[in-house]
Amino acid sequence: MSSQVRHLASLIDFHRLWNVFLVPMLIERYPGSEGIELVRQHIKGHLGSLSAQWTVELDTFEDSTPHGTQTFSNMVATLDPAARRRLVLACHYDSKYFPRDDQGRAYVGATDSAVPCSMMLELVRSLDKELTKLKDKKLDLTLQLLFLDGEEALVSWTPTDSLYGSRHLAERMARTKHPGGSSSTTLIDSVDLFLLLDLLGVAKPLFLNHFKNTARWFNRLVGIEKRLHKLGLLQLHPLEVTYFNGDTHYGPIEDDHVPFLRKGVPILHLISTPFPRVWHTMEDKAENLHPPTIENLCKILSIFVAEYLGL
């Protein structure tokens, strides 16, 4: 077992995560901007290059906003659309709009949420061979990636000015029949677990369990972190540092999981609590990220996904 863990951890290529996936995303990418279209093509292009041949769909729609009608586009990538059950990894790829500061700097939302997007791309790139084999087996369980648009409020956070993409996609999935299920099964019914990543990338993050009904999956992450530490596979991770604390329950935070939670989907919400000090400031940029932590988290998530899917 330890040899398999070592092998999977070794597949994570941090230089690729940072230089190939992350750096091109560190631009203004608020809904409707030129930047978000560039990032959309960036994500789509890398998913399209994988041997596993993901099915990638754009969920494009219009919604009313404080600035009038706005167009949004979620990206939905599914390894095997016919599989009856899905492990879903999700993040948002839009950035919040802020005017440029007096130095001409743009807000790029590194932790919020360019790093989670990059981690998801690196995870499926590192596991490409294993996921190709899984897809070829035509099993009951598959992996789905959601890159959600319009998470951020365009003006101020309200039930209608926030979570545009996740609200739309949850409703759409609840109405759409599953191609591989019974006549009464919808796409929302197929979600085994919805794992949402947000506000990742700073040193010494703390993740608490937000939902008691998914505590066993959160505790899996606790155990994986301990195993990787014991094997010496985590960087700058002294014994007293733990990212995942399974002993403390924390109340839910409003984020892209909420529309899915309201439809009965089991949620695992990985968000740094308290929020990083750079949250919604011009300091949420590459210089304030902590590369060893990002690599460590990517390794932990890779093992979690591999074990969940039985790779």
LODORO-230146 format. One line per 8 residues: number of its first residue (from 1); their letters; for each residue x, y, z of N, C-alpha, C. Coordinates in pm, whole numbers, always signed. Layout:
BEGIN
NUM	A	X,Y,Z,X,Y,Z,X,Y,Z ~ ...
END
This chain:
BEGIN
1	MSSQVRHL	+83,-121,+0,+0,+0,+0,+86,+126,+0 ~ +193,+129,+83,+278,+248,+88,+347,+272,-45 ~ +379,+162,-118,+444,+179,-248,+349,+246,-348 ~ +220,+210,-341,+122,+273,-429,+104,+420,-394 ~ +103,+451,-265,+92,+591,-222,+212,+670,-271 ~ +330,+613,-256,+452,+680,-303,+444,+706,-453 ~ +397,+604,-526,+388,+619,-672,+291,+730,-710 ~ +173,+733,-650,+74,+834,-683,+123,+974,-646
9	ASLIDFHR	+187,+986,-529,+239,+1116,-487,+349,+1164,-582 ~ +428,+1071,-633,+538,+1109,-723,+489,+1160,-857 ~ +365,+1130,-893,+310,+1173,-1021,+277,+1322,-1023 ~ +259,+1382,-905,+229,+1525,-899,+353,+1604,-940 ~ +337,+1687,-1041,+447,+1768,-1094,+417,+1914,-1060 ~ +480,+1966,-954,+447,+2100,-910,+487,+2206,-1013 ~ +596,+2186,-1081,+638,+2284,-1181,+534,+2296,-1292 ~ +475,+2184,-1330,+368,+2187,-1429,+245,+2257,-1372
17	LWNVFLVP	+210,+2224,-1249,+95,+2288,-1185,+111,+2440,-1186 ~ +232,+2485,-1147,+254,+2628,-1132,+270,+2698,-1267 ~ +362,+2649,-1348,+399,+2720,-1471,+301,+2700,-1586 ~ +249,+2578,-1598,+162,+2546,-1711,+17,+2578,-1680 ~ -28,+2540,-1560,-170,+2555,-1527,-201,+2686,-1455 ~ -123,+2722,-1353,-158,+2836,-1268,-125,+2971,-1330 ~ -3,+2990,-1375,+41,+3123,-1420,-54,+3185,-1524 ~ -100,+3111,-1626,-192,+3173,-1723,-326,+3216,-1664
25	MLIERYPG	-361,+3163,-1546,-489,+3200,-1484,-480,+3325,-1399 ~ -359,+3372,-1371,-342,+3485,-1280,-362,+3617,-1353 ~ -484,+3634,-1402,-526,+3754,-1474,-667,+3790,-1428 ~ -710,+3911,-1459,-850,+3946,-1434,-939,+3850,-1513 ~ -1036,+3791,-1448,-1124,+3695,-1517,-1266,+3702,-1460 ~ -1314,+3822,-1441,-1452,+3839,-1394,-1547,+3805,-1508 ~ -1671,+3767,-1477,-1766,+3725,-1580,-1779,+3826,-1693 ~ -1774,+3777,-1815,-1789,+3862,-1931,-1662,+3928,-1978
33	SEGIELVR	-1552,+3909,-1907,-1426,+3975,-1942,-1350,+3896,-2048 ~ -1256,+3961,-2111,-1167,+3893,-2204,-1086,+3786,-2131 ~ -1047,+3818,-2007,-966,+3725,-1930,-1035,+3594,-1901 ~ -1163,+3599,-1869,-1231,+3473,-1836,-1245,+3384,-1960 ~ -1258,+3445,-2076,-1262,+3366,-2199,-1127,+3300,-2223 ~ -1018,+3371,-2197,-885,+3312,-2212,-865,+3195,-2116 ~ -910,+3212,-1992,-896,+3105,-1893,-985,+2987,-1929 ~ -1104,+3015,-1981,-1194,+2908,-2025,-1127,+2823,-2134
41	QHIKGHLG	-1065,+2887,-2230,-997,+2815,-2337,-874,+2742,-2284 ~ -807,+2801,-2188,-691,+2739,-2123,-732,+2607,-2057 ~ -838,+2610,-1979,-884,+2489,-1911,-931,+2385,-2012 ~ -1012,+2428,-2107,-1067,+2337,-2207,-956,+2272,-2288 ~ -855,+2349,-2325,-745,+2296,-2404,-668,+2187,-2332 ~ -641,+2208,-2204,-565,+2108,-2129,-649,+1982,-2105 ~ -775,+1999,-2077,-860,+1881,-2061,-868,+1802,-2192 ~ -873,+1874,-2303,-882,+1809,-2433,-756,+1735,-2474
49	SLSAQWTV	-644,+1765,-2409,-518,+1701,-2445,-494,+1569,-2370 ~ -581,+1535,-2277,-559,+1417,-2194,-597,+1288,-2267 ~ -524,+1182,-2238,-548,+1053,-2303,-684,+994,-2265 ~ -734,+1032,-2147,-861,+975,-2100,-980,+1023,-2181 ~ -961,+1124,-2264,-1066,+1174,-2354,-1195,+1211,-2276 ~ -1183,+1312,-2197,-1295,+1363,-2120,-1402,+1421,-2212 ~ -1525,+1409,-2170,-1636,+1479,-2236,-1649,+1614,-2170 ~ -1623,+1722,-2246,-1623,+1857,-2190,-1739,+1935,-2252
57	ELDTFEDS	-1825,+1988,-2166,-1942,+2064,-2211,-1939,+2205,-2152 ~ -1985,+2301,-2230,-2005,+2436,-2179,-2152,+2454,-2145 ~ -2178,+2491,-2021,-2313,+2520,-1976,-2329,+2672,-1976 ~ -2367,+2727,-2091,-2375,+2872,-2108,-2518,+2919,-2090 ~ -2536,+3027,-2016,-2671,+3075,-1986,-2665,+3224,-1957 ~ -2781,+3287,-1954,-2792,+3428,-1917,-2868,+3439,-1785 ~ -2832,+3539,-1706,-2902,+3562,-1580,-2907,+3712,-1553 ~ -3005,+3753,-1476,-3018,+3894,-1437,-2919,+3924,-1326
65	TPHGTQTF	-2850,+4036,-1337,-2752,+4077,-1237,-2775,+4225,-1206 ~ -2708,+4280,-1104,-2719,+4423,-1079,-2670,+4510,-1196 ~ -2596,+4449,-1287,-2546,+4521,-1405,-2624,+4485,-1531 ~ -2744,+4431,-1513,-2824,+4389,-1628,-2803,+4242,-1660 ~ -2852,+4200,-1775,-2839,+4060,-1814,-2694,+4028,-1848 ~ -2644,+3919,-1789,-2504,+3880,-1806,-2498,+3735,-1854 ~ -2399,+3705,-1937,-2377,+3568,-1983,-2270,+3500,-1899 ~ -2297,+3377,-1858,-2204,+3296,-1780,-2184,+3162,-1850
73	SNMVATLD	-2070,+3097,-1822,-2045,+2965,-1880,-1975,+2875,-1778 ~ -2046,+2775,-1729,-1983,+2669,-1651,-1914,+2571,-1745 ~ -1810,+2507,-1695,-1744,+2401,-1771,-1763,+2270,-1696 ~ -1816,+2170,-1765,-1845,+2040,-1705,-1766,+1933,-1780 ~ -1673,+1870,-1711,-1590,+1766,-1771,-1620,+1633,-1703 ~ -1660,+1534,-1780,-1700,+1405,-1725,-1616,+1295,-1789 ~ -1559,+1211,-1705,-1474,+1103,-1755,-1557,+1001,-1833 ~ -1665,+953,-1773,-1754,+856,-1839,-1898,+897,-1812
81	PAARRRLV	-1961,+969,-1904,-2097,+1018,-1881,-2199,+908,-1856 ~ -2172,+786,-1900,-2269,+678,-1884,-2263,+613,-1746 ~ -2156,+638,-1670,-2144,+577,-1537,-2255,+627,-1445 ~ -2307,+538,-1363,-2424,+571,-1281,-2392,+664,-1165 ~ -2266,+658,-1113,-2229,+737,-996,-2109,+825,-1029 ~ -2102,+940,-961,-1996,+1036,-990,-1937,+1095,-862 ~ -1805,+1096,-857,-1734,+1180,-761,-1709,+1312,-832 ~ -1757,+1422,-773,-1747,+1553,-836,-1643,+1638,-762
89	LACHYDSK	-1548,+1693,-837,-1456,+1794,-786,-1497,+1927,-848 ~ -1506,+2030,-767,-1556,+2158,-817,-1476,+2276,-763 ~ -1471,+2381,-843,-1415,+2509,-801,-1476,+2617,-891 ~ -1458,+2742,-856,-1502,+2848,-948,-1379,+2907,-1017 ~ -1397,+2946,-1142,-1284,+2999,-1218,-1296,+3147,-1247 ~ -1405,+3209,-1206,-1415,+3354,-1219,-1342,+3421,-1104 ~ -1302,+3546,-1124,-1248,+3626,-1016,-1345,+3740,-987 ~ -1339,+3791,-866,-1425,+3905,-831,-1373,+4029,-903
97	YFPRDDQG	-1465,+4116,-943,-1424,+4240,-1008,-1389,+4345,-904 ~ -1269,+4399,-917,-1228,+4517,-843,-1165,+4614,-943 ~ -1189,+4744,-928,-1117,+4840,-1014,-966,+4828,-990 ~ -889,+4856,-1092,-744,+4856,-1074,-706,+4961,-971 ~ -600,+4932,-893,-560,+5026,-788,-479,+5141,-848 ~ -432,+5231,-761,-361,+5350,-810,-226,+5318,-870 ~ -182,+5193,-854,-59,+5149,-919,-87,+5072,-1049 ~ -216,+5066,-1085,-253,+4997,-1207,-259,+4846,-1194
105	RAYVGATD	-258,+4796,-1069,-260,+4651,-1048,-403,+4596,-1059 ~ -414,+4479,-1121,-543,+4411,-1133,-556,+4306,-1024 ~ -678,+4280,-984,-705,+4172,-888,-709,+4040,-964 ~ -627,+3941,-920,-616,+3816,-995,-667,+3694,-917 ~ -706,+3710,-792,-767,+3600,-717,-688,+3471,-721 ~ -565,+3473,-672,-480,+3353,-676,-539,+3239,-593 ~ -570,+3268,-467,-632,+3164,-384,-779,+3147,-417 ~ -836,+3250,-482,-982,+3262,-497,-1022,+3282,-643
113	SAVPCSMM	-1013,+3179,-732,-977,+3042,-702,-889,+2982,-812 ~ -784,+3059,-850,-693,+3009,-953,-618,+2886,-906 ~ -574,+2885,-781,-500,+2769,-730,-587,+2642,-730 ~ -710,+2646,-677,-794,+2525,-686,-813,+2475,-828 ~ -835,+2567,-924,-850,+2525,-1064,-724,+2454,-1113 ~ -609,+2511,-1080,-481,+2453,-1123,-458,+2317,-1058 ~ -495,+2304,-933,-479,+2176,-864,-566,+2069,-929 ~ -687,+2104,-968,-774,+2006,-1033,-716,+1963,-1167
121	LELVRSLD	-660,+2058,-1243,-598,+2022,-1371,-477,+1933,-1350 ~ -394,+1966,-1252,-276,+1883,-1225,-316,+1745,-1176 ~ -418,+1737,-1096,-463,+1608,-1043,-502,+1514,-1157 ~ -585,+1561,-1250,-628,+1472,-1358,-517,+1448,-1459 ~ -425,+1545,-1473,-311,+1522,-1561,-219,+1417,-1501 ~ -193,+1422,-1372,-103,+1326,-1309,-162,+1186,-1306 ~ -295,+1176,-1299,-363,+1046,-1293,-417,+1004,-1430 ~ -370,+1066,-1537,-428,+1043,-1669,-427,+895,-1709
129	KELTKLKD	-316,+828,-1690,-308,+686,-1728,-405,+602,-1645 ~ -408,+629,-1515,-496,+553,-1427,-643,+579,-1459 ~ -676,+704,-1489,-815,+737,-1522,-855,+681,-1658 ~ -761,+672,-1750,-790,+609,-1879,-827,+462,-1861 ~ -752,+394,-1775,-782,+253,-1746,-917,+238,-1679 ~ -948,+330,-1586,-1077,+326,-1518,-1190,+343,-1618 ~ -1175,+437,-1708,-1278,+461,-1809,-1298,+340,-1898 ~ -1188,+275,-1934,-1196,+157,-2022,-1270,+41,-1957
137	KKLDLTLQ	-1271,+38,-1824,-1337,-72,-1752,-1489,-57,-1749 ~ -1540,+62,-1784,-1684,+87,-1787,-1751,+51,-1654 ~ -1695,+104,-1548,-1747,+74,-1415,-1864,+165,-1379 ~ -1916,+142,-1259,-2034,+214,-1210,-2002,+355,-1164 ~ -1874,+383,-1135,-1833,+508,-1073,-1735,+582,-1163 ~ -1752,+714,-1174,-1661,+793,-1256,-1628,+923,-1185 ~ -1548,+1007,-1252,-1505,+1135,-1198,-1561,+1247,-1285 ~ -1606,+1354,-1221,-1655,+1471,-1294,-1592,+1596,-1235
145	LLFLDGEE	-1554,+1690,-1322,-1496,+1817,-1281,-1592,+1930,-1317 ~ -1614,+2020,-1223,-1696,+2138,-1249,-1611,+2263,-1228 ~ -1599,+2343,-1334,-1535,+2474,-1324,-1648,+2576,-1338 ~ -1683,+2638,-1227,-1806,+2716,-1217,-1780,+2865,-1239 ~ -1870,+2929,-1311,-1861,+3071,-1341,-1954,+3147,-1246 ~ -1922,+3272,-1220,-2014,+3359,-1147,-2033,+3325,-1000 ~ -1930,+3272,-935,-1943,+3249,-790,-1946,+3381,-715 ~ -1863,+3474,-759,-1849,+3601,-689,-1969,+3693,-713
153	ALVSWTPT	-2001,+3770,-611,-2103,+3874,-628,-2050,+3981,-722 ~ -2135,+4032,-811,-2093,+4140,-899,-2095,+4274,-828 ~ -2179,+4286,-725,-2180,+4407,-643,-2160,+4369,-497 ~ -2263,+4312,-433,-2250,+4266,-294,-2327,+4136,-278 ~ -2281,+4053,-189,-2332,+3916,-177,-2477,+3915,-130 ~ -2563,+3860,-214,-2704,+3837,-180,-2744,+3703,-241 ~ -2862,+3651,-207,-2906,+3525,-268,-2915,+3530,-420 ~ -2935,+3649,-475,-2945,+3660,-621,-2819,+3715,-686
161	DSLYGSRH	-2733,+3779,-609,-2606,+3830,-664,-2491,+3750,-607 ~ -2483,+3625,-648,-2377,+3532,-608,-2413,+3395,-664 ~ -2316,+3308,-672,-2338,+3166,-706,-2420,+3148,-835 ~ -2398,+3235,-932,-2477,+3228,-1056,-2460,+3092,-1124 ~ -2335,+3049,-1140,-2310,+2925,-1212,-2360,+2802,-1139 ~ -2332,+2794,-1010,-2373,+2675,-935,-2525,+2668,-920 ~ -2590,+2783,-904,-2737,+2781,-895,-2798,+2729,-1025 ~ -2746,+2776,-1137,-2799,+2733,-1267,-2769,+2586,-1292
169	LAERMART	-2646,+2542,-1265,-2608,+2405,-1296,-2681,+2304,-1207 ~ -2699,+2336,-1080,-2771,+2245,-991,-2914,+2226,-1040 ~ -2979,+2335,-1081,-3116,+2323,-1134,-3117,+2241,-1263 ~ -3021,+2267,-1349,-3015,+2194,-1476,-2994,+2045,-1453 ~ -2902,+2010,-1362,-2874,+1869,-1334,-2995,+1800,-1270 ~ -3072,+1875,-1192,-3191,+1818,-1128,-3302,+1791,-1229 ~ -3297,+1859,-1344,-3399,+1840,-1447,-3357,+1741,-1556 ~ -3228,+1709,-1562,-3175,+1630,-1673,-3168,+1482,-1638
177	KHPGGSSS	-3229,+1399,-1720,-3224,+1254,-1698,-3083,+1203,-1718 ~ -3044,+1107,-1635,-2911,+1047,-1646,-2910,+950,-1763 ~ -2812,+962,-1855,-2812,+873,-1973,-2790,+727,-1940 ~ -2728,+701,-1825,-2701,+562,-1790,-2787,+509,-1677 ~ -2886,+589,-1632,-2968,+548,-1519,-3108,+510,-1560 ~ -3193,+493,-1460,-3333,+461,-1487,-3406,+585,-1537 ~ -3529,+567,-1579,-3604,+679,-1635,-3631,+789,-1533 ~ -3624,+756,-1404,-3652,+854,-1299,-3524,+913,-1239
185	TTLIDSVD	-3406,+870,-1286,-3280,+916,-1229,-3230,+1039,-1303 ~ -3195,+1142,-1228,-3140,+1264,-1287,-2990,+1271,-1263 ~ -2926,+1367,-1327,-2782,+1385,-1309,-2748,+1421,-1165 ~ -2835,+1495,-1098,-2807,+1532,-960,-2809,+1409,-870 ~ -2891,+1308,-905,-2898,+1186,-827,-2768,+1105,-835 ~ -2691,+1129,-941,-2571,+1048,-964,-2451,+1094,-883 ~ -2462,+1210,-817,-2347,+1264,-745,-2330,+1191,-612 ~ -2226,+1112,-603,-2192,+1041,-480,-2144,+1139,-372
193	LFLLLDLL	-2056,+1228,-416,-1993,+1323,-325,-1951,+1445,-406 ~ -1979,+1564,-353,-1945,+1690,-417,-1834,+1753,-334 ~ -1712,+1754,-389,-1595,+1804,-317,-1558,+1940,-375 ~ -1582,+2045,-298,-1560,+2182,-343,-1429,+2236,-286 ~ -1346,+2295,-373,-1219,+2354,-333,-1228,+2506,-346 ~ -1182,+2577,-243,-1186,+2723,-249,-1084,+2781,-150 ~ -1030,+2897,-183,-939,+2972,-96,-818,+2888,-53 ~ -751,+2829,-150,-635,+2744,-123,-508,+2810,-175
201	GVAKPLFL	-398,+2787,-103,-269,+2831,-155,-178,+2901,-57 ~ -230,+2939,+62,-143,+3003,+161,-90,+2899,+258 ~ +12,+2938,+332,+76,+2848,+427,-14,+2818,+546 ~ +2,+2700,+601,-66,+2656,+723,-217,+2675,+718 ~ -283,+2625,+615,-429,+2634,+612,-490,+2541,+717 ~ -611,+2570,+755,-684,+2482,+846,-817,+2447,+782 ~ -841,+2316,+769,-967,+2267,+713,-1044,+2194,+821 ~ -1168,+2237,+840,-1255,+2176,+939,-1371,+2108,+869
209	NHFKNTAR	-1430,+2012,+939,-1543,+1940,+882,-1670,+2025,+896 ~ -1737,+2049,+782,-1856,+2134,+783,-1987,+2055,+788 ~ -1981,+1926,+755,-2104,+1848,+742,-2085,+1711,+806 ~ -2170,+1681,+904,-2154,+1556,+980,-2178,+1433,+893 ~ -2265,+1445,+792,-2297,+1326,+712,-2184,+1286,+617 ~ -2081,+1373,+602,-1965,+1335,+521,-1838,+1328,+606 ~ -1855,+1315,+737,-1740,+1312,+827,-1644,+1198,+793 ~ -1697,+1084,+748,-1607,+971,+718,-1514,+1005,+602
217	WFNRLVGI	-1562,+1087,+506,-1476,+1125,+394,-1376,+1231,+438 ~ -1418,+1322,+525,-1324,+1420,+579,-1214,+1348,+658 ~ -1254,+1248,+734,-1156,+1173,+813,-1059,+1095,+724 ~ -1104,+1061,+602,-1012,+1000,+506,-899,+1097,+474 ~ -934,+1224,+457,-832,+1326,+430,-738,+1343,+549 ~ -793,+1339,+668,-711,+1345,+790,-609,+1232,+787 ~ -656,+1111,+756,-568,+993,+755,-465,+999,+644 ~ -504,+1047,+526,-410,+1056,+414,-297,+1154,+446
225	EKRLHKLG	-333,+1267,+506,-229,+1363,+545,-130,+1298,+641 ~ -179,+1223,+737,-91,+1156,+835,-3,+1053,+766 ~ -60,+976,+672,+18,+874,+602,+130,+936,+519 ~ +96,+1041,+446,+197,+1106,+362,+306,+1170,+448 ~ +267,+1226,+563,+367,+1283,+653,+461,+1173,+704 ~ +404,+1062,+746,+485,+952,+799,+582,+898,+695 ~ +541,+900,+568,+627,+851,+460,+726,+957,+414 ~ +721,+1076,+472,+813,+1182,+435,+785,+1241,+298
233	LLQLHPLE	+659,+1240,+257,+624,+1284,+122,+563,+1424,+118 ~ +558,+1492,+234,+506,+1628,+240,+620,+1724,+271 ~ +622,+1838,+202,+728,+1936,+219,+693,+2036,+330 ~ +796,+2074,+407,+779,+2175,+512,+652,+2149,+592 ~ +642,+2027,+638,+522,+1982,+708,+565,+1916,+840 ~ +606,+1999,+940,+648,+1942,+1068,+534,+1871,+1138 ~ +568,+1789,+1234,+470,+1704,+1302,+355,+1785,+1361 ~ +386,+1904,+1410,+281,+1983,+1477,+188,+2053,+1378
241	VTYFNGDT	+221,+2049,+1249,+138,+2113,+1147,+43,+2010,+1087 ~ -86,+2033,+1099,-185,+1950,+1030,-284,+2042,+962 ~ -316,+2008,+839,-413,+2088,+764,-557,+2051,+799 ~ -580,+1920,+816,-716,+1870,+833,-741,+1834,+978 ~ -840,+1898,+1038,-874,+1873,+1178,-1013,+1811,+1183 ~ -1016,+1680,+1206,-1142,+1609,+1209,-1213,+1613,+1342 ~ -1151,+1674,+1443,-1210,+1676,+1576,-1307,+1793,+1595 ~ -1300,+1890,+1506,-1380,+2012,+1522,-1481,+2022,+1410
249	HYGPIEDD	-1605,+2047,+1446,-1711,+2069,+1347,-1732,+2218,+1330 ~ -1741,+2261,+1206,-1755,+2403,+1176,-1881,+2423,+1095 ~ -1954,+2529,+1125,-2079,+2556,+1052,-2054,+2581,+904 ~ -2155,+2560,+822,-2140,+2577,+678,-2113,+2722,+639 ~ -2040,+2739,+529,-2008,+2869,+471,-2077,+2877,+336 ~ -2133,+2992,+302,-2197,+3005,+171,-2092,+2999,+61 ~ -2112,+2907,-31,-2017,+2887,-140,-2089,+2806,-248 ~ -2018,+2766,-351,-2081,+2700,-466,-2146,+2566,-434
257	HVPFLRKG	-2122,+2511,-319,-2186,+2385,-284,-2333,+2404,-243 ~ -2372,+2525,-204,-2503,+2546,-143,-2619,+2500,-233 ~ -2624,+2537,-362,-2736,+2490,-444,-2743,+2338,-455 ~ -2630,+2271,-447,-2628,+2125,-454,-2668,+2065,-319 ~ -2623,+2128,-211,-2662,+2084,-77,-2813,+2088,-61 ~ -2876,+2191,-112,-3021,+2206,-99,-3097,+2099,-177 ~ -3029,+2032,-268,-3091,+1923,-344,-3049,+1787,-291 ~ -2990,+1786,-172,-2960,+1660,-105,-2828,+1597,-141
265	VPILHLIS	-2739,+1670,-209,-2610,+1614,-248,-2514,+1616,-129 ~ -2443,+1505,-100,-2343,+1504,+8,-2226,+1596,-27 ~ -2185,+1679,+68,-2086,+1784,+42,-1961,+1765,+128 ~ -1845,+1785,+66,-1718,+1796,+137,-1659,+1930,+93 ~ -1651,+2025,+185,-1613,+2162,+151,-1473,+2190,+204 ~ -1375,+2197,+113,-1238,+2226,+153,-1209,+2373,+128 ~ -1224,+2450,+233,-1202,+2594,+229,-1122,+2632,+352 ~ -1021,+2713,+334,-936,+2751,+445,-1014,+2837,+544
273	TPFPRVWH	-1014,+2794,+670,-1083,+2868,+775,-986,+2894,+890 ~ -971,+3020,+933,-1038,+3138,+877,-989,+3167,+735 ~ -1059,+3257,+667,-1019,+3291,+531,-876,+3347,+531 ~ -803,+3325,+422,-667,+3383,+414,-672,+3535,+428 ~ -569,+3592,+488,-566,+3738,+510,-568,+3815,+377 ~ -529,+3748,+266,-525,+3816,+135,-661,+3814,+66 ~ -760,+3751,+125,-892,+3734,+63,-950,+3869,+19 ~ -988,+3876,-107,-1050,+3995,-167,-966,+4121,-148
281	TMEDKAEN	-834,+4104,-159,-743,+4218,-162,-650,+4201,-281 ~ -582,+4308,-317,-485,+4303,-426,-365,+4215,-391 ~ -355,+4175,-265,-244,+4089,-223,-270,+3941,-251 ~ -387,+3909,-303,-416,+3769,-338,-351,+3741,-474 ~ -220,+3723,-471,-139,+3710,-592,-31,+3604,-571 ~ +42,+3575,-677,+140,+3465,-674,+243,+3481,-564 ~ +287,+3604,-541,+394,+3627,-443,+355,+3585,-302 ~ +226,+3580,-272,+181,+3545,-138,+131,+3401,-125
289	LHPPTIEN	+152,+3323,-229,+120,+3180,-222,+234,+3105,-158 ~ +205,+2984,-111,+307,+2900,-47,+318,+2769,-126 ~ +412,+2763,-220,+422,+2647,-308,+426,+2511,-238 ~ +503,+2493,-129,+502,+2360,-66,+364,+2316,-20 ~ +285,+2409,+34,+150,+2373,+78,+63,+2334,-39 ~ +73,+2407,-150,-7,+2373,-268,+29,+2232,-317 ~ +157,+2202,-323,+198,+2069,-367,+150,+1962,-269 ~ +161,+1988,-140,+116,+1892,-40,-34,+1864,-54
297	LCKILSIF	-113,+1970,-69,-257,+1952,-82,-292,+1875,-209 ~ -219,+1900,-315,-246,+1828,-439,-217,+1680,-423 ~ -111,+1647,-352,-79,+1506,-324,-190,+1442,-240 ~ -235,+1511,-137,-341,+1457,-51,-467,+1432,-131 ~ -506,+1528,-214,-627,+1511,-294,-611,+1402,-398 ~ -492,+1388,-453,-467,+1283,-552,-488,+1145,-491 ~ -436,+1125,-371,-453,+996,-303,-601,+975,-270 ~ -668,+1080,-225,-810,+1068,-193,-889,+1024,-315
305	VAEYLGL	-870,+1091,-428,-943,+1058,-551,-909,+917,-598 ~ -781,+882,-595,-739,+750,-640,-803,+640,-555 ~ -806,+660,-425,-864,+558,-337,-1017,+555,-350 ~ -1078,+672,-365,-1224,+676,-381,-1266,+601,-506 ~ -1191,+621,-613,-1227,+559,-741,-1171,+418,-755 ~ -1087,+376,-663,-1029,+242,-672,-926,+228,-781 ~ -848,+335,-804,-747,+329,-911,-630,+239,-872
END
